[in-house]
Amino acid sequence: MRFVGIFLNAELRTGGQRRLLELYESLAERGNVVTVLMNDRLAYEPRFFRAERVSCRYRKGSGYPVSASYRASVARAIRERPDLCARHDVILIHGETSLGAALLLKRVYGLPVLFGLRSNAVREALVSLTAPDRTP
């Protein structure tokens, strides 16, 4: 398979972020083609996947959503390099911050989005929606 990943964080702050990069590395190591849109400020050099460096500037707490910065950065990258994510099969993201950028890629390239949930609150809500009602 040919995956497009999105990792526009300017730094690695959490174990979840590191595990996402490890997932992309593992998919590529297993023979998949993996292209990850990465922030050009991120000090990470992939071993197995291909990084497409994207200029993405954001400031937490500025009142402007980080997700909007991600989407605007991807839009700018597509304008500069129209074939940025052509010839791929699926967009793989983990987290709502990348969702707007992924939906933009979906619209431009016609790719499906695989959205891995990693939030306990979301997971618990989904479980409670599917659990049988045990009310007496």
N, CA, C and O atoms as a Tinker XYZ file with bonds, in Angstrom:
   544  protein
     1  N      0.844000   -1.177000    0.000000    73     2
     2  CA     0.000000    0.000000    0.000000    64     1     3
     3  C      0.888000    1.239000    0.000000    63     2     4     5
     4  O      2.072000    1.192000    0.337000    81     3
     5  N      0.277000    2.331000   -0.386000    73     3     6
     6  CA     0.976000    3.624000   -0.414000    64     5     7
     7  C      0.226000    4.592000    0.495000    63     6     8     9
     8  O     -0.887000    5.021000    0.191000    81     7
     9  N      0.860000    4.926000    1.614000    73     7    10
    10  CA     0.246000    5.746000    2.652000    64     9    11
    11  C      0.759000    7.182000    2.606000    63    10    12    13
    12  O      1.917000    7.432000    2.272000    81    11
    13  N     -0.124000    8.118000    2.947000    73    11    14
    14  CA     0.262000    9.498000    3.214000    64    13    15
    15  C     -0.007000    9.731000    4.690000    63    14    16    17
    16  O     -1.116000    9.489000    5.166000    81    15
    17  N      0.993000   10.196000    5.413000    73    15    18
    18  CA     0.841000   10.545000    6.815000    64    17    19
    19  C      0.964000   12.051000    6.980000    63    18    20    21
    20  O      1.517000   12.735000    6.119000    81    19
    21  N      0.456000   12.554000    8.070000    73    19    22
    22  CA     0.572000   13.982000    8.376000    64    21    23
    23  C      1.142000   14.107000    9.778000    63    22    24    25
    24  O      0.571000   13.601000   10.743000    81    23
    25  N      2.278000   14.789000    9.877000    73    23    26
    26  CA     2.883000   15.053000   11.179000    64    25    27
    27  C      3.480000   16.447000   11.114000    63    26    28    29
    28  O      4.655000   16.613000   10.785000    81    27
    29  N      2.673000   17.443000   11.427000    73    27    30
    30  CA     3.093000   18.835000   11.285000    64    29    31
    31  C      3.479000   19.495000   12.605000    63    30    32    33
    32  O      3.663000   20.711000   12.662000    81    31
    33  N      3.601000   18.699000   13.663000    73    31    34
    34  CA     4.093000   19.234000   14.926000    64    33    35
    35  C      5.517000   19.733000   14.717000    63    34    36    37
    36  O      6.278000   19.149000   13.945000    81    35
    37  N      5.873000   20.805000   15.400000    73    35    38
    38  CA     7.229000   21.340000   15.293000    64    37    39
    39  C      8.189000   20.656000   16.270000    63    38    40    41
    40  O      9.400000   20.866000   16.203000    81    39
    41  N      7.650000   19.843000   17.172000    73    39    42
    42  CA     8.469000   19.155000   18.154000    64    41    43
    43  C      7.792000   17.856000   18.568000    63    42    44    45
    44  O      6.587000   17.690000   18.383000    81    43
    45  N      8.567000   16.942000   19.126000    73    43    46
    46  CA     8.016000   15.721000   19.710000    64    45    47
    47  C      7.852000   15.964000   21.196000    63    46    48    49
    48  O      8.836000   16.142000   21.914000    81    47
    49  N      6.594000   15.972000   21.665000    73    47    50
    50  CA     6.348000   16.264000   23.073000    64    49    51
    51  C      5.812000   15.072000   23.837000    63    50    52    53
    52  O      5.978000   14.993000   25.054000    81    51
    53  N      5.169000   14.138000   23.139000    73    51    54
    54  CA     4.504000   13.049000   23.854000    64    53    55
    55  C      4.915000   11.692000   23.294000    63    54    56    57
    56  O      5.423000   11.576000   22.179000    81    55
    57  N      4.678000   10.683000   24.105000    73    55    58
    58  CA     4.925000    9.313000   23.647000    64    57    59
    59  C      4.012000    8.942000   22.499000    63    58    60    61
    60  O      4.405000    8.175000   21.620000    81    59
    61  N      2.798000    9.475000   22.490000    73    59    62
    62  CA     1.867000    9.195000   21.401000    64    61    63
    63  C      2.380000    9.720000   20.066000    63    62    64    65
    64  O      2.223000    9.071000   19.032000    81    63
    65  N      2.991000   10.893000   20.097000    73    63    66
    66  CA     3.553000   11.451000   18.866000    64    65    67
    67  C      4.713000   10.581000   18.374000    63    66    68    69
    68  O      4.827000   10.320000   17.176000    81    67
    69  N      5.563000   10.138000   19.280000    73    67    70
    70  CA     6.677000    9.273000   18.897000    64    69    71
    71  C      6.158000    7.937000   18.340000    63    70    72    73
    72  O      6.701000    7.416000   17.366000    81    71
    73  N      5.126000    7.398000   18.950000    73    71    74
    74  CA     4.568000    6.125000   18.474000    64    73    75
    75  C      3.958000    6.271000   17.080000    63    74    76    77
    76  O      4.012000    5.334000   16.283000    81    75
    77  N      3.384000    7.427000   16.782000    73    75    78
    78  CA     2.850000    7.645000   15.437000    64    77    79
    79  C      3.988000    7.604000   14.414000    63    78    80    81
    80  O      3.849000    6.975000   13.366000    81    79
    81  N      5.099000    8.260000   14.705000    73    79    82
    82  CA     6.242000    8.199000   13.797000    64    81    83
    83  C      6.777000    6.770000   13.691000    63    82    84    85
    84  O      7.186000    6.339000   12.613000    81    83
    85  N      6.776000    6.039000   14.800000    73    83    86
    86  CA     7.209000    4.640000   14.773000    64    85    87
    87  C      6.268000    3.792000   13.913000    63    86    88    89
    88  O      6.715000    2.876000   13.223000    81    87
    89  N      4.964000    4.094000   13.953000    73    87    90
    90  CA     4.013000    3.385000   13.099000    64    89    91
    91  C      4.329000    3.634000   11.631000    63    90    92    93
    92  O      4.377000    2.691000   10.841000    81    91
    93  N      4.546000    4.894000   11.257000    73    91    94
    94  CA     4.902000    5.206000    9.879000    64    93    95
    95  C      6.197000    4.490000    9.480000    63    94    96    97
    96  O      6.294000    3.954000    8.376000    81    95
    97  N      7.183000    4.482000   10.370000    73    95    98
    98  CA     8.450000    3.794000   10.088000    64    97    99
    99  C      8.220000    2.301000    9.889000    63    98   100   101
   100  O      8.759000    1.701000    8.959000    81    99
   101  N      7.424000    1.713000   10.757000    73    99   102
   102  CA     7.161000    0.280000   10.681000    64   101   103
   103  C      6.423000   -0.098000    9.396000    63   102   104   105
   104  O      6.746000   -1.104000    8.765000    81   103
   105  N      5.437000    0.705000    9.013000    73   103   106
   106  CA     4.719000    0.436000    7.758000    64   105   107
   107  C      5.671000    0.483000    6.567000    63   106   108   109
   108  O      5.590000   -0.353000    5.667000    81   107
   109  N      6.573000    1.466000    6.565000    73   107   110
   110  CA     7.530000    1.583000    5.466000    64   109   111
   111  C      8.544000    0.445000    5.499000    63   110   112   113
   112  O      8.916000   -0.085000    4.453000    81   111
   113  N      8.983000    0.074000    6.671000    73   111   114
   114  CA     9.959000   -1.007000    6.805000    64   113   115
   115  C      9.393000   -2.327000    6.289000    63   114   116   117
   116  O     10.141000   -3.183000    5.816000    81   115
   117  N      8.083000   -2.492000    6.378000    73   115   118
   118  CA     7.428000   -3.715000    5.908000    64   117   119
   119  C      7.168000   -3.700000    4.404000    63   118   120   121
   120  O      6.526000   -4.612000    3.884000    81   119
   121  N      7.648000   -2.696000    3.708000    73   119   122
   122  CA     7.537000   -2.674000    2.260000    64   121   123
   123  C      6.474000   -1.750000    1.696000    63   122   124   125
   124  O      6.325000   -1.657000    0.478000    81   123
   125  N      5.737000   -1.071000    2.547000    73   123   126
   126  CA     4.764000   -0.098000    2.072000    64   125   127
   127  C      5.474000    1.205000    1.705000    63   126   128   129
   128  O      6.528000    1.523000    2.255000    81   127
   129  N      4.895000    1.942000    0.787000    73   127   130
   130  CA     5.411000    3.267000    0.464000    64   129   131
   131  C      4.710000    4.244000    1.412000    63   130   132   133
   132  O      3.483000    4.345000    1.415000    81   131
   133  N      5.495000    4.955000    2.208000    73   131   134
   134  CA     4.938000    5.877000    3.188000    64   133   135
   135  C      5.578000    7.250000    2.985000    63   134   136   137
   136  O      6.795000    7.406000    3.076000    81   135
   137  N      4.738000    8.229000    2.711000    73   135   138
   138  CA     5.167000    9.616000    2.584000    64   137   139
   139  C      4.503000   10.394000    3.704000    63   138   140   141
   140  O      3.278000   10.384000    3.827000    81   139
   141  N      5.295000   11.064000    4.517000    73   139   142
   142  CA     4.746000   11.817000    5.646000    64   141   143
   143  C      5.009000   13.304000    5.420000    63   142   144   145
   144  O      6.147000   13.724000    5.211000    81   143
   145  N      3.939000   14.086000    5.467000    73   143   146
   146  CA     4.071000   15.539000    5.411000    64   145   147
   147  C      4.535000   15.974000    6.790000    63   146   148   149
   148  O      3.790000   15.874000    7.765000    81   147
   149  N      5.767000   16.457000    6.870000    73   147   150
   150  CA     6.377000   16.791000    8.155000    64   149   151
   151  C      6.739000   18.260000    8.219000    63   150   152   153
   152  O      7.109000   18.869000    7.215000    81   151
   153  N      6.628000   18.820000    9.409000    73   151   154
   154  CA     7.015000   20.202000    9.646000    64   153   155
   155  C      8.508000   20.354000    9.376000    63   154   156   157
   156  O      9.309000   19.551000    9.854000    81   155
   157  N      8.882000   21.362000    8.626000    73   155   158
   158  CA    10.299000   21.545000    8.294000    64   157   159
   159  C     11.133000   21.948000    9.508000    63   158   160   161
   160  O     12.362000   21.961000    9.434000    81   159
   161  N     10.487000   22.275000   10.616000    73   159   162
   162  CA    11.222000   22.596000   11.855000    64   161   163
   163  C     11.444000   21.377000   12.734000    63   162   164   165
   164  O     12.212000   21.445000   13.694000    81   163
   165  N     10.795000   20.276000   12.431000    73   163   166
   166  CA    10.896000   19.087000   13.276000    64   165   167
   167  C     12.264000   18.433000   13.105000    63   166   168   169
   168  O     12.675000   18.110000   11.991000    81   167
   169  N     12.953000   18.244000   14.211000    73   167   170
   170  CA    14.276000   17.617000   14.199000    64   169   171
   171  C     14.108000   16.096000   14.256000    63   170   172   173
   172  O     14.381000   15.472000   15.281000    81   171
   173  N     13.666000   15.519000   13.167000    73   171   174
   174  CA    13.496000   14.064000   13.081000    64   173   175
   175  C     13.856000   13.649000   11.667000    63   174   176   177
   176  O     13.333000   14.199000   10.698000    81   175
   177  N     14.741000   12.687000   11.551000    73   175   178
   178  CA    15.113000   12.160000   10.243000    64   177   179
   179  C     14.613000   10.723000   10.149000    63   178   180   181
   180  O     15.093000    9.853000   10.875000    81   179
   181  N     13.658000   10.466000    9.266000    73   179   182
   182  CA    13.115000    9.117000    9.157000    64   181   183
   183  C     14.138000    8.125000    8.593000    63   182   184   185
   184  O     15.001000    8.481000    7.790000    81   183
   185  N     14.017000    6.893000    9.031000    73   183   186
   186  CA    14.899000    5.843000    8.523000    64   185   187
   187  C     14.288000    5.131000    7.322000    63   186   188   189
   188  O     15.010000    4.734000    6.407000    81   187
   189  N     12.957000    4.963000    7.314000    73   187   190
   190  CA    12.339000    4.143000    6.286000    64   189   191
   191  C     11.314000    4.882000    5.425000    63   190   192   193
   192  O     11.178000    4.577000    4.240000    81   191
   193  N     10.599000    5.835000    5.990000    73   191   194
   194  CA     9.607000    6.540000    5.178000    64   193   195
   195  C     10.222000    7.792000    4.557000    63   194   196   197
   196  O     11.302000    8.236000    4.947000    81   195
   197  N      9.513000    8.340000    3.592000    73   195   198
   198  CA     9.959000    9.563000    2.921000    64   197   199
   199  C      9.250000   10.749000    3.559000    63   198   200   201
   200  O      8.025000   10.762000    3.675000    81   199
   201  N     10.024000   11.738000    3.968000    73   199   202
   202  CA     9.462000   12.953000    4.567000    64   201   203
   203  C      9.361000   14.025000    3.497000    63   202   204   205
   204  O     10.335000   14.326000    2.806000    81   203
   205  N      8.179000   14.594000    3.370000    73   203   206
   206  CA     7.972000   15.786000    2.539000    64   205   207
   207  C      7.878000   16.948000    3.507000    63   206   208   209
   208  O      6.879000   17.090000    4.211000    81   207
   209  N      8.899000   17.774000    3.551000    73   207   210
   210  CA     8.948000   18.871000    4.520000    64   209   211
   211  C      8.013000   20.000000    4.095000    63   210   212   213
   212  O      8.032000   20.452000    2.950000    81   211
   213  N      7.199000   20.440000    5.048000    73   211   214
   214  CA     6.186000   21.469000    4.824000    64   213   215
   215  C      6.417000   22.578000    5.843000    63   214   216   217
   216  O      6.617000   22.306000    7.027000    81   215
   217  N      6.390000   23.805000    5.393000    73   215   218
   218  CA     6.507000   24.936000    6.300000    64   217   219
   219  C      5.186000   25.108000    7.039000    63   218   220   221
   220  O      4.152000   25.376000    6.427000    81   219
   221  N      5.228000   24.955000    8.346000    73   219   222
   222  CA     4.013000   25.079000    9.157000    64   221   223
   223  C      4.369000   25.829000   10.435000    63   222   224   225
   224  O      5.074000   25.309000   11.299000    81   223
   225  N      3.880000   27.040000   10.540000    73   223   226
   226  CA     4.130000   27.866000   11.712000    64   225   227
   227  C      2.829000   28.024000   12.496000    63   226   228   229
   228  O      1.786000   28.353000   11.932000    81   227
   229  N      2.905000   27.789000   13.771000    73   227   230
   230  CA     1.745000   27.972000   14.634000    64   229   231
   231  C      2.241000   28.366000   16.015000    63   230   232   233
   232  O      3.401000   28.151000   16.366000    81   231
   233  N      1.340000   28.945000   16.784000    73   231   234
   234  CA     1.659000   29.320000   18.151000    64   233   235
   235  C      0.495000   28.908000   19.029000    63   234   236   237
   236  O     -0.611000   29.433000   18.901000    81   235
   237  N      0.747000   27.983000   19.905000    73   235   238
   238  CA    -0.305000   27.537000   20.816000    64   237   239
   239  C     -0.762000   28.683000   21.697000    63   238   240   241
   240  O      0.047000   29.479000   22.174000    81   239
   241  N     -2.058000   28.758000   21.906000    73   239   242
   242  CA    -2.613000   29.794000   22.756000    64   241   243
   243  C     -2.815000   31.126000   22.052000    63   242   244   245
   244  O     -3.134000   32.129000   22.691000    81   243
   245  N     -2.629000   31.138000   20.740000    73   243   246
   246  CA    -2.764000   32.406000   20.010000    64   245   247
   247  C     -4.216000   32.718000   19.660000    63   246   248   249
   248  O     -4.515000   33.823000   19.207000    81   247
   249  N     -5.116000   31.771000   19.862000    73   247   250
   250  CA    -6.506000   31.979000   19.474000    64   249   251
   251  C     -6.803000   31.447000   18.083000    63   250   252   253
   252  O     -7.966000   31.277000   17.720000    81   251
   253  N     -5.769000   31.185000   17.304000    73   251   254
   254  CA    -5.931000   30.606000   15.964000    64   253   255
   255  C     -5.673000   29.108000   16.094000    63   254   256   257
   256  O     -4.591000   28.706000   16.522000    81   255
   257  N     -6.641000   28.281000   15.734000    73   255   258
   258  CA    -6.486000   26.838000   15.957000    64   257   259
   259  C     -5.282000   26.257000   15.206000    63   258   260   261
   260  O     -5.029000   26.592000   14.049000    81   259
   261  N     -4.562000   25.392000   15.886000    73   259   262
   262  CA    -3.417000   24.718000   15.272000    64   261   263
   263  C     -3.880000   23.923000   14.056000    63   262   264   265
   264  O     -3.175000   23.865000   13.048000    81   263
   265  N     -5.061000   23.309000   14.144000    73   263   266
   266  CA    -5.579000   22.523000   13.018000    64   265   267
   267  C     -5.769000   23.393000   11.775000    63   266   268   269
   268  O     -5.562000   22.922000   10.657000    81   267
   269  N     -6.156000   24.645000   11.956000    73   267   270
   270  CA    -6.305000   25.554000   10.811000    64   269   271
   271  C     -4.938000   25.882000   10.209000    63   270   272   273
   272  O     -4.812000   26.027000    8.993000    81   271
   273  N     -3.924000   25.999000   11.052000    73   271   274
   274  CA    -2.564000   26.216000   10.550000    64   273   275
   275  C     -2.091000   25.017000    9.747000    63   274   276   277
   276  O     -1.451000   25.172000    8.707000    81   275
   277  N     -2.408000   23.811000   10.232000    73   275   278
   278  CA    -2.032000   22.591000    9.505000    64   277   279
   279  C     -2.684000   22.584000    8.120000    63   278   280   281
   280  O     -2.028000   22.321000    7.113000    81   279
   281  N     -3.976000   22.875000    8.090000    73   279   282
   282  CA    -4.702000   22.852000    6.815000    64   281   283
   283  C     -4.145000   23.906000    5.850000    63   282   284   285
   284  O     -3.945000   23.621000    4.669000    81   283
   285  N     -3.899000   25.102000    6.343000    73   283   286
   286  CA    -3.362000   26.171000    5.494000    64   285   287
   287  C     -1.973000   25.805000    4.976000    63   286   288   289
   288  O     -1.647000   26.092000    3.824000    81   287
   289  N     -1.170000   25.186000    5.800000    73   287   290
   290  CA     0.178000   24.774000    5.383000    64   289   291
   291  C      0.120000   23.710000    4.298000    63   290   292   293
   292  O      0.896000   23.752000    3.343000    81   291
   293  N     -0.791000   22.762000    4.436000    73   291   294
   294  CA    -0.939000   21.716000    3.421000    64   293   295
   295  C     -1.476000   22.318000    2.127000    63   294   296   297
   296  O     -1.030000   21.944000    1.043000    81   295
   297  N     -2.424000   23.243000    2.226000    73   295   298
   298  CA    -2.951000   23.907000    1.025000    64   297   299
   299  C     -1.838000   24.629000    0.275000    63   298   300   301
   300  O     -1.756000   24.560000   -0.951000    81   299
   301  N     -0.987000   25.318000    1.020000    73   299   302
   302  CA     0.138000   26.028000    0.398000    64   301   303
   303  C      1.109000   25.037000   -0.262000    63   302   304   305
   304  O      1.597000   25.284000   -1.364000    81   303
   305  N      1.381000   23.926000    0.411000    73   303   306
   306  CA     2.285000   22.905000   -0.138000    64   305   307
   307  C      1.717000   22.295000   -1.423000    63   306   308   309
   308  O      2.466000   22.009000   -2.357000    81   307
   309  N      0.405000   22.099000   -1.471000    73   307   310
   310  CA    -0.234000   21.546000   -2.680000    64   309   311
   311  C     -0.121000   22.540000   -3.832000    63   310   312   313
   312  O      0.139000   22.151000   -4.971000    81   311
   313  N     -0.316000   23.824000   -3.535000    73   311   314
   314  CA    -0.167000   24.840000   -4.588000    64   313   315
   315  C      1.261000   24.858000   -5.138000    63   314   316   317
   316  O      1.468000   25.014000   -6.341000    81   315
   317  N      2.239000   24.698000   -4.250000    73   315   318
   318  CA     3.640000   24.717000   -4.674000    64   317   319
   319  C      4.056000   23.436000   -5.388000    63   318   320   321
   320  O      4.868000   23.465000   -6.313000    81   319
   321  N      3.488000   22.303000   -4.947000    73   319   322
   322  CA     3.831000   20.989000   -5.518000    64   321   323
   323  C      2.547000   20.196000   -5.759000    63   322   324   325
   324  O      2.162000   19.381000   -4.921000    81   323
   325  N      1.877000   20.423000   -6.900000    73   323   326
   326  CA     0.577000   19.807000   -7.147000    64   325   327
   327  C      0.566000   18.277000   -7.077000    63   326   328   329
   328  O     -0.478000   17.689000   -6.792000    81   327
   329  N      1.688000   17.629000   -7.327000    73   327   330
   330  CA     1.715000   16.166000   -7.285000    64   329   331
   331  C      2.187000   15.637000   -5.925000    63   330   332   333
   332  O      2.605000   14.484000   -5.823000    81   331
   333  N      2.125000   16.456000   -4.903000    73   331   334
   334  CA     2.633000   16.153000   -3.567000    64   333   335
   335  C      2.208000   14.769000   -3.064000    63   334   336   337
   336  O      3.040000   14.015000   -2.560000    81   335
   337  N      0.945000   14.438000   -3.195000    73   335   338
   338  CA     0.438000   13.164000   -2.670000    64   337   339
   339  C     -0.228000   12.322000   -3.755000    63   338   340   341
   340  O     -1.018000   11.426000   -3.456000    81   339
   341  N      0.088000   12.608000   -4.992000    73   339   342
   342  CA    -0.456000   11.797000   -6.080000    64   341   343
   343  C      0.144000   10.391000   -5.989000    63   342   344   345
   344  O      1.208000   10.195000   -5.402000    81   343
   345  N     -0.534000    9.447000   -6.562000    73   343   346
   346  CA    -0.080000    8.056000   -6.611000    64   345   347
   347  C      0.032000    7.408000   -5.226000    63   346   348   349
   348  O      0.930000    6.599000   -4.991000    81   347
   349  N     -0.862000    7.757000   -4.325000    73   347   350
   350  CA    -0.954000    7.105000   -3.028000    64   349   351
   351  C     -2.337000    6.469000   -2.905000    63   350   352   353
   352  O     -3.232000    6.750000   -3.702000    81   351
   353  N     -2.503000    5.610000   -1.900000    73   351   354
   354  CA    -3.757000    4.863000   -1.737000    64   353   355
   355  C     -4.641000    5.374000   -0.605000    63   354   356   357
   356  O     -5.867000    5.359000   -0.713000    81   355
   357  N     -4.024000    5.821000    0.469000    73   355   358
   358  CA    -4.807000    6.175000    1.655000    64   357   359
   359  C     -4.051000    7.207000    2.498000    63   358   360   361
   360  O     -2.821000    7.246000    2.505000    81   359
   361  N     -4.810000    8.030000    3.198000    73   359   362
   362  CA    -4.255000    8.992000    4.149000    64   361   363
   363  C     -4.446000    8.400000    5.542000    63   362   364   365
   364  O     -5.565000    8.042000    5.909000    81   363
   365  N     -3.380000    8.293000    6.317000    73   363   366
   366  CA    -3.433000    7.709000    7.651000    64   365   367
   367  C     -3.077000    8.772000    8.677000    63   366   368   369
   368  O     -1.951000    9.269000    8.696000    81   367
   369  N     -4.034000    9.123000    9.532000    73   367   370
   370  CA    -3.784000   10.112000   10.580000    64   369   371
   371  C     -4.243000    9.566000   11.919000    63   370   372   373
   372  O     -5.036000    8.626000   11.989000    81   371
   373  N     -3.730000   10.173000   12.980000    73   371   374
   374  CA    -4.117000    9.828000   14.345000    64   373   375
   375  C     -4.257000   11.126000   15.123000    63   374   376   377
   376  O     -3.280000   11.636000   15.670000    81   375
   377  N     -5.440000   11.645000   15.169000    73   375   378
   378  CA    -5.674000   12.863000   15.935000    64   377   379
   379  C     -6.460000   13.882000   15.146000    63   378   380   381
   380  O     -6.287000   14.031000   13.936000    81   379
   381  N     -7.330000   14.585000   15.857000    73   379   382
   382  CA    -8.232000   15.537000   15.214000    64   381   383
   383  C     -7.513000   16.778000   14.703000    63   382   384   385
   384  O     -8.056000   17.492000   13.859000    81   383
   385  N     -6.313000   17.053000   15.189000    73   383   386
   386  CA    -5.586000   18.239000   14.737000    64   385   387
   387  C     -5.240000   18.140000   13.251000    63   386   388   389
   388  O     -5.178000   19.158000   12.563000    81   387
   389  N     -5.019000   16.940000   12.760000    73   387   390
   390  CA    -4.659000   16.735000   11.351000    64   389   391
   391  C     -5.874000   16.481000   10.460000    63   390   392   393
   392  O     -5.724000   16.329000    9.247000    81   391
   393  N     -7.061000   16.432000   11.033000    73   391   394
   394  CA    -8.239000   16.062000   10.255000    64   393   395
   395  C     -8.535000   17.039000    9.120000    63   394   396   397
   396  O     -8.799000   16.597000    8.002000    81   395
   397  N     -8.502000   18.333000    9.359000    73   395   398
   398  CA    -8.783000   19.315000    8.301000    64   397   399
   399  C     -7.814000   19.190000    7.140000    63   398   400   401
   400  O     -8.216000   19.256000    5.979000    81   399
   401  N     -6.527000   19.007000    7.454000    73   399   402
   402  CA    -5.514000   18.829000    6.406000    64   401   403
   403  C     -5.768000   17.537000    5.635000    63   402   404   405
   404  O     -5.629000   17.501000    4.412000    81   403
   405  N     -6.143000   16.473000    6.354000    73   403   406
   406  CA    -6.424000   15.196000    5.693000    64   405   407
   407  C     -7.641000   15.302000    4.770000    63   406   408   409
   408  O     -7.636000   14.745000    3.672000    81   407
   409  N     -8.673000   16.006000    5.206000    73   407   410
   410  CA    -9.862000   16.167000    4.368000    64   409   411
   411  C     -9.559000   17.005000    3.130000    63   410   412   413
   412  O    -10.151000   16.782000    2.075000    81   411
   413  N     -8.653000   17.954000    3.245000    73   411   414
   414  CA    -8.213000   18.714000    2.078000    64   413   415
   415  C     -7.499000   17.790000    1.091000    63   414   416   417
   416  O     -7.771000   17.837000   -0.109000    81   415
   417  N     -6.589000   16.951000    1.589000    73   415   418
   418  CA    -5.905000   15.985000    0.717000    64   417   419
   419  C     -6.908000   15.030000    0.069000    63   418   420   421
   420  O     -6.771000   14.676000   -1.102000    81   419
   421  N     -7.906000   14.622000    0.833000    73   419   422
   422  CA    -8.941000   13.738000    0.301000    64   421   423
   423  C     -9.654000   14.397000   -0.877000    63   422   424   425
   424  O     -9.868000   13.768000   -1.913000    81   423
   425  N    -10.015000   15.651000   -0.712000    73   423   426
   426  CA   -10.734000   16.373000   -1.768000    64   425   427
   427  C     -9.863000   16.549000   -3.014000    63   426   428   429
   428  O    -10.337000   16.369000   -4.135000    81   427
   429  N     -8.595000   16.899000   -2.815000    73   427   430
   430  CA    -7.709000   17.176000   -3.944000    64   429   431
   431  C     -7.304000   15.901000   -4.679000    63   430   432   433
   432  O     -7.295000   15.875000   -5.909000    81   431
   433  N     -6.967000   14.840000   -3.935000    73   431   434
   434  CA    -6.415000   13.631000   -4.546000    64   433   435
   435  C     -7.385000   12.448000   -4.598000    63   434   436   437
   436  O     -7.078000   11.414000   -5.190000    81   435
   437  N     -8.561000   12.606000   -3.973000    73   435   438
   438  CA    -9.543000   11.528000   -4.005000    64   437   439
   439  C     -9.149000   10.318000   -3.174000    63   438   440   441
   440  O     -9.537000    9.194000   -3.494000    81   439
   441  N     -8.393000   10.533000   -2.126000    73   439   442
   442  CA    -7.924000    9.431000   -1.286000    64   441   443
   443  C     -8.830000    9.245000   -0.071000    63   442   444   445
   444  O     -9.326000   10.222000    0.490000    81   443
   445  N     -9.044000    8.004000    0.334000    73   443   446
   446  CA    -9.790000    7.795000    1.581000    64   445   447
   447  C     -8.921000    8.157000    2.782000    63   446   448   449
   448  O     -7.692000    8.115000    2.713000    81   447
   449  N     -9.581000    8.514000    3.882000    73   447   450
   450  CA    -8.887000    8.876000    5.114000    64   449   451
   451  C     -9.096000    7.765000    6.129000    63   450   452   453
   452  O    -10.228000    7.377000    6.417000    81   451
   453  N     -8.004000    7.260000    6.663000    73   451   454
   454  CA    -8.040000    6.291000    7.755000    64   453   455
   455  C     -7.667000    7.062000    9.014000    63   454   456   457
   456  O     -6.531000    7.511000    9.168000    81   455
   457  N     -8.641000    7.208000    9.913000    73   455   458
   458  CA    -8.481000    8.046000   11.094000    64   457   459
   459  C     -8.415000    7.137000   12.314000    63   458   460   461
   460  O     -9.431000    6.583000   12.733000    81   459
   461  N     -7.228000    6.983000   12.884000    73   459   462
   462  CA    -7.066000    6.162000   14.076000    64   461   463
   463  C     -7.348000    6.977000   15.320000    63   462   464   465
   464  O     -6.690000    7.988000   15.565000    81   463
   465  N     -8.314000    6.549000   16.101000    73   463   466
   466  CA    -8.641000    7.268000   17.337000    64   465   467
   467  C     -7.654000    6.887000   18.428000    63   466   468   469
   468  O     -7.310000    5.716000   18.588000    81   467
   469  N     -7.205000    7.882000   19.174000    73   467   470
   470  CA    -6.283000    7.625000   20.277000    64   469   471
   471  C     -6.731000    8.298000   21.561000    63   470   472   473
   472  O     -5.957000    8.393000   22.514000    81   471
   473  N     -7.943000    8.757000   21.598000    73   471   474
   474  CA    -8.441000    9.498000   22.743000    64   473   475
   475  C     -9.287000    8.590000   23.625000    63   474   476   477
   476  O    -10.231000    7.963000   23.145000    81   475
   477  N     -8.959000    8.513000   24.898000    73   475   478
   478  CA    -9.749000    7.693000   25.818000    64   477   479
   479  C    -11.182000    8.200000   25.909000    63   478   480   481
   480  O    -12.111000    7.397000   25.993000    81   479
   481  N    -11.380000    9.519000   25.894000    73   479   482
   482  CA   -12.738000   10.070000   25.999000    64   481   483
   483  C    -13.568000    9.663000   24.786000    63   482   484   485
   484  O    -14.732000    9.291000   24.932000    81   483
   485  N    -12.990000    9.729000   23.604000    73   483   486
   486  CA   -13.712000    9.326000   22.400000    64   485   487
   487  C    -13.982000    7.827000   22.442000    63   486   488   489
   488  O    -15.090000    7.378000   22.148000    81   487
   489  N    -12.966000    7.061000   22.809000    73   487   490
   490  CA   -13.122000    5.603000   22.872000    64   489   491
   491  C    -14.236000    5.220000   23.860000    63   490   492   493
   492  O    -15.079000    4.379000   23.547000    81   491
   493  N    -14.238000    5.824000   25.028000    73   491   494
   494  CA   -15.263000    5.529000   26.026000    64   493   495
   495  C    -16.648000    5.907000   25.512000    63   494   496   497
   496  O    -17.612000    5.180000   25.754000    81   495
   497  N    -16.765000    7.032000   24.809000    73   495   498
   498  CA   -18.055000    7.443000   24.266000    64   497   499
   499  C    -18.536000    6.448000   23.214000    63   498   500   501
   500  O    -19.720000    6.112000   23.175000    81   499
   501  N    -17.629000    5.976000   22.365000    73   499   502
   502  CA   -18.018000    4.995000   21.347000    64   501   503
   503  C    -18.449000    3.679000   21.986000    63   502   504   505
   504  O    -19.418000    3.058000   21.548000    81   503
   505  N    -17.735000    3.260000   23.008000    73   503   506
   506  CA   -18.086000    2.026000   23.704000    64   505   507
   507  C    -19.455000    2.172000   24.353000    63   506   508   509
   508  O    -20.274000    1.256000   24.285000    81   507
   509  N    -19.710000    3.316000   24.983000    73   507   510
   510  CA   -20.998000    3.500000   25.654000    64   509   511
   511  C    -22.146000    3.553000   24.645000    63   510   512   513
   512  O    -23.272000    3.181000   24.976000    81   511
   513  N    -21.878000    4.004000   23.432000    73   511   514
   514  CA   -22.924000    4.027000   22.409000    64   513   515
   515  C    -23.263000    2.633000   21.900000    63   514   516   517
   516  O    -24.393000    2.387000   21.477000    81   515
   517  N    -22.301000    1.723000   21.935000    73   515   518
   518  CA   -22.541000    0.366000   21.418000    64   517   519
   519  C    -22.895000   -0.630000   22.508000    63   518   520   521
   520  O    -23.348000   -1.734000   22.207000    81   519
   521  N    -22.698000   -0.261000   23.767000    73   519   522
   522  CA   -22.980000   -1.189000   24.877000    64   521   523
   523  C    -24.493000   -1.346000   25.031000    63   522   524   525
   524  O    -25.249000   -0.383000   24.900000    81   523
   525  N    -24.913000   -2.571000   25.312000    73   523   526
   526  CA   -26.354000   -2.780000   25.534000    64   525   527
   527  C    -26.823000   -2.034000   26.785000    63   526   528   529
   528  O    -26.083000   -1.879000   27.756000    81   527
   529  N    -28.051000   -1.587000   26.728000    73   527   530
   530  CA   -28.623000   -0.856000   27.865000    64   529   531
   531  C    -28.933000   -1.830000   28.982000    63   530   532   533
   532  O    -29.697000   -2.776000   28.786000    81   531
   533  N    -28.359000   -1.616000   30.141000    73   531   534
   534  CA   -28.546000   -2.508000   31.306000    64   533   535
   535  C    -29.419000   -1.828000   32.371000    63   534   536   537
   536  O    -29.385000   -2.207000   33.542000    81   535
   537  N    -30.194000   -0.828000   31.958000    73   535   538
   538  CA   -31.053000   -0.119000   32.903000    64   537   539
   539  C    -32.175000   -1.051000   33.380000    63   538   540   541
   540  O    -32.830000   -1.701000   32.566000    81   539
   541  N    -32.397000   -1.114000   34.718000    73   539   542
   542  CA   -33.460000   -2.002000   35.226000    64   541   543
   543  C    -34.839000   -1.515000   34.895000    63   542   544
   544  O    -35.824000   -2.158000   35.257000    81   543
